[in-house]
Amino acid sequence: MKVLGVESSCDETGVALVEAGAEGVPKLLAQALHSQIDMHQAYGGVVPELASRDHIRRVLPLTGHVLAEAGCALQGIDVVAYTRGPGLAGALLVGAGVACSLAAALGKPVVGVHHLEGHLLSPFLSVDPPEFPFVALLVSGGHTQLMRVDDVGSYELLGETIDDAAGEAFDKSAKMLGLGYPGGPALARLAEFGSADAFELPRPLLHSGNLDFSFAGLKTAVRTQALKFGSNVCEQDKAHLAASTQQAIVEVLVKKSLAALKQTGLKRLVVAGGVGANARLREQLNSACVKRGAKVHYPELALCTDNGAMIALAAAMRLQRGLAQPRREYGFNVQPRWDLSTV
């Protein structure tokens, strides 16, 4: 079974082809990705209308590239999968429209996929895939959640952010420091030249007794400190604040993840989402999990951000387990807001 996956939920257009048998982890045959970072940099963030229009331009050429790389003809596709939500409504409609139109033209079934389920399962495409059950830390620009995962489609929410996501805290803090877009990677690069304990910043909900997160107060503290710098701030002070900000976010993510492992009694942690590429987070999670006899899994770095491979993979794994019904009904809708626990 060859599954073509189309991802268009925000500012990356991703297309991929995976092959799956009746059981076992599906195999990635080819993928292609176009990032819109250069286009949105001038605006300091994603402009939804521009994102949608760029998806229209990119998705079919990327599909052709993937099929050529995989040596697969159009009729060789068995199922077309697409991101149904959550995400930007216009951007989701582009991917859904193209996927359903292509499936209709080929007479092939189509499957809508939850974007976060794609992220959650993406480590199964790594050289060291996890095994069920595990605790998952989903951490990105729009989401910060801890979940117990017993199998595909079996998800229990353990805790989530009550305000800003960790990725948003990275991006907004970077903007306050005058760094470029995307802010998270820029802040992480600057943090390499600073001291993580130079500024005393809050760790919201660190000792709350539950597994929820909060990053709004940290963001406010960074803004307060940045304003104190004034217009004559030196680069070293900015580097110190970047390092202190990163450490505050990472410390909360690590402590809450370890608490989730303790609460569930599980010894396996999966980290997924764009923030999962952060080197400081990986370093401290690896060290903490080794000390506690737990194992941590990550997606390959190329699969941390949004991509078509995770969408094709999630669809294939659901089809293997009979959790998705491939349909030849080509009307579609999207769900810009969609709770993963309802999937």
Helices and strands as residue ranges (DSSP letters): E 2-7, E 12-19, E 27-35, H 37-40, G 41-43, H 48-70, G 74-76, E 79-85, H 89-106, E 110-114, H 115-121, G 122-125, E 134-139, E 144-151, E 154-160, H 166-176, H 183-191, H 216-229, G 230-232, H 235-264, E 268-272, G 274-277, H 279-291, E 295-297, G 301-303, H 308-320, G 340-342
